[in-house]
Amino acid sequence: MWSVVIPTYNRLPILQKCLKALESQDFTQPYEIVVVDDGSTDSTVEFLQSSTHEFPHVRLFQQNHEGAAIARNTGIDLAKGDTIVFIDSDLVVTPIFLSAHAKALAVSDRAFTYGRVINTSNFEDPTSEHIKIQDISTAFFATGNVAISKHWLLEAGKFDTSFRQYGWEDLELGVRLKNLGLKLIKCPDAVGYHWHPAFTIDQLPRLVDVEAQRGRMGVVFYQKHPTWQVRLMIQMTWLHILLWGGLSLGGLLNERSLRPLLKWLIDQGKPQLALEIARIFLNWYNVKGVYAAYREFVQNQ
């Protein structure tokens, strides 16, 4: 038995595509889809409760809005499968997704498989997107598209629930899995298309807030694993201060000063280019956020 664990929060339109793709798997082994609703305020729960005939593999569970780490742990605890597949609820997979993971995972039990994630803003046909340089990931363990034996998750202690905001809970678990001697097996045939809406100016406040959260959770990550490697991952080095501080001119290039340029690029049909430019000051906010959180941690100590 395999269990696909999907935490979700207010993503019903793309979740429907996600679940339809999972119901259409060319997979001979029994599997279930464990959807953990993290307190959605849209009609996610009502839709799934009334659509059991359309999604026979789905088992729905509900919790208060407590974050992805707790939702994934709930999925692990309730999963019937010996193998857990983690994906996000905005991921649309191909028909051979599960069989590709199974074939790669059969090589070794002391390993997990990591599939390919291709980002797209094409809601109507997400699987038509081609892979890009930005889609290449160097992460050891990331829950966007990964398959692992359940017993390794339990032995590692599952996800750390002190990660209550955005970021790092999966990579922190990856450090513990690596310490157990697990190996990463790349599985490029297990493709998932990660949908997100095309960049707009209205998204900037949320993106700025996400970087602040990522900075705070980065310090939680570093507290648990105070290594140079983690410092590099969370951008808490002088290199990142010089890089993003320099590129943003010390913060002079920000969401206010660059707003006219970003809006012009979006109007020209180049939202992805606008987003890449916005990442300059967003990364600077992240660096400032991680150092501010670290100073607060030191003061509290």
N, C-alpha and C positions, 0 to 999 in steps of 0.2 A: 504493500500500500504506500502511495505517495500522497503527501499533503502540500498543497500550494497555499501558503499563508499570505493574506493580503490585508494589511491595515488600511482603512479608508476614512476620509473626513471631507464631506461636502464635495464629492467628485462624481456625482451620479452619471452625467452624460458620458464621460470617458470610461467610467467603471463599467458601464453597459458594454462598451466595445471590448474592454479587457476581459470580461467574463464570457462573452460570446466567443472570443478567440480561444479561451481555455476550454470551452465546451466542445470545440471542434478539433481536438487533438488526435493525431495519428499515433496512439499510444496503447499498447496491449495490456499494460499493468493497470490494476485498479487505482483510482486516484480520487481525491476529494479537493474541494476548494473552500478553504476556511477564511471567510470574510469577517474581520473584526471591525465593526463600526465604532469609531472613536468619538461618539457623541455628535454625529452629524445633525445639522439643523435643516438640511434640505430634505427631500423625500426619499433618501437612499433606503432607509429601513422599510418604509411602506412599500416601495417598489419591489424590493427583494422578497418581502413576505407575500406579495401577491403574484410573484412570477416564478414560483418553485417549479412549475412545469417546464419553463423555458431554461432554467438552470438547475438541472437535476443533481449535479455534482456539488452544488453550493450548500455549505452549512454556515448560517449567519449567527454571529454573537455580537452582543452590544455591551458597551462600557461607557462611562462618563468620559469627557474629553481630557485624557490624561497623557497623551503623547504617543509617539510611534514605538518607543522602547517597551512601554507597558502593553501596548496593543500586540506587538509581536510576541512578547512573552505569553500573553493570553492565548495567542494562536498556537504556540509551541505546546502549552499545557493541554489544550483541547484537541490537538491534532491526533488522528488515529494512525497516521503513517509512520513508517520507520525512517523515511527520507522526507526532509522538509525543503520546499522550494520557497524562497522569499522573492516576491516581486512587489512593486508599488502599484497602486490602483490606477495609475495613469499610464500603464505599460500595456501595449498590444503586441501579442506574440504570434509567431508563425505556427502552422500546424505540426511541425516536427519539434517544437520547443521542448516538450518533456522527454521525448525519445532521444533527442540529442544530449540532454543532460544525463539521462540514464546510461547511454552508451559510454560517455566520457567518465562518469562516476564509477563504472564497473572496473576500471583499471586498478583502483586502490581504495580500500576503506579508509585509510589514514589520509584522506584528502577531501577537498570539496571542489565543485566546479563553478566557474564564473562565466556567464554568458555575455554576449555582446549587447550593448545598449546603444541604440541610434536615436538621437534627439530629433524631434520633428514638431512643427507647428501646424501640420496638415491634419486637421481633424477628420475630414471626410475620407481620406485614404492614407492613414499614417504609415502603412507598410510600404508605401511607394518611395519613401525617403532613402537616399543613398548615404553610406557612411562618410563621415567627414573627419578631419584632423581633430576637431573639438570633441569627437565621440570616443577617442582613445583614452582609456583609463589605466592608471598605474596602481590603483587601489588593490590591497591584498584581499580584503573582504568587504564587499558592499552589497547591501540588501536590495538593490535595484533588480538583480537577476543572478541568483545564486542557489545552488542545491547542495545540501549537506545532510549527513546522517543525524538523526535526532539525538542519538546518544552523545555525540560530540558537543552539541549545544548544551545538553544537561550537565555534562562533565565540566564544561567551561564556565557554567554558572549563568547561562542565558544573557540577555541584555541587561546592562546596568541601568536601573530605573532612576538613578540620580540625574540622568540626562532627560530633563523635562522640557527643554526647548529644542530648537532646530540644530541638528548637526552632531556628528562624531560618534553616536552610540554604536553604529555598525563597525566602524574602524577600530573602536576601542575593544569590541568583542574580538575583532580580527587579531589584535595583539595577543590576547589570551589563547586563541586558537593556534596561533603560530608557536606560542610557548609550549603547547601540548604536542608540537611536532607535526601539525597538519600541513599539507602541501596544497598549493593552488594549482588547479588544472584549468587552463583556459579552454573555453568551449564556444568557439565562434559560430557554430551552427545553431546554437540556442539563442536566437535573435529576439530581442524585445525592442519595440519602438516606443520611446518615451515621449509622450505628447505633452506639450505645454503651449499655451496661447502665444501668438506672436507678440513681441515686446511692444508695449505702449507706454506713453508718459505716465499714465495713471498707475502703473505698476511700481513706480519708483519708491513711494513711501514704504510699501511692503518689502521691497528688495533691500532698502536701507535697514529696516528693522530686522530682516533675516540675517544680515551681516553682523549686526550687534549681538543677536542671539548666538550666532556661530562663534563669535569671539568669546562669549561667556562660557559656552559649552566646551570650547577649545581648552580653556583653563581647567575645567573639570577633567578633561582627558589628560592633561599634563600632570595634574595632581596625582592621578592614578598611575601614570607611567612617565616619570620625570626624566626623559631621555632626549638627546639631541635630535633623534629621528622624529619624535613627536613634536618638538619645537618647530622643525621644518614643516611638518604637516599642517600645523595650526598657524603658521606664519608669525611665530613669535621669535624673530631673529632680527639683527641689525640689517641683514641683507634685504629683508622684506620692508623694513622702514625706509631704506635707501631707494629700493625699487619703486614701491607704490607711492611713497612720499614724494619722490622725485618726479615720477610721471604725472602725478596729480598736482604738482607745484605746491606741495605742502597743504593740499586741500583746497587750493584756489579753484581748481577744476572740479566742480561738484555738480549735483543735480540741479542747482539753480543757475550757475554760470553756463553750463553746457546744455541747458534745456532747449534754447533755440536751435542749436545744431542737431540735437537728438530728434527734435520734432521734425526738422527739415528732412533728415534721413528717413524717418518713418514715412513722411508724406511722399518721399521719392520711391517708396516701396523697398526700403533697405532696413527693415527692423532688426535683422541679425547684426548688421554692421553697427547700428546704433547701440545695441546691447553690448557688443564687444568694447565699444568706447566707454560705455557706462561702467563696465567691469573695472576700469582703472580707478575710479573713485570709490566703487563698491569694495574693492580689495583694500583700499586705504582705510575705509570705515572698519573693515574687519580687523586690520592690524591695530588700529587705535582701540577697538573694542577689546581685543585680547589682552593688550597691555593694561587697559583700564581695569579689566576684571582681575588681572594678575596682581596689580597694585592693591586692589581691595582685599584680595586673598592674603597677601603678605601682611597688610595692616591688621586684619582680623587675627592672624596668627600671633 
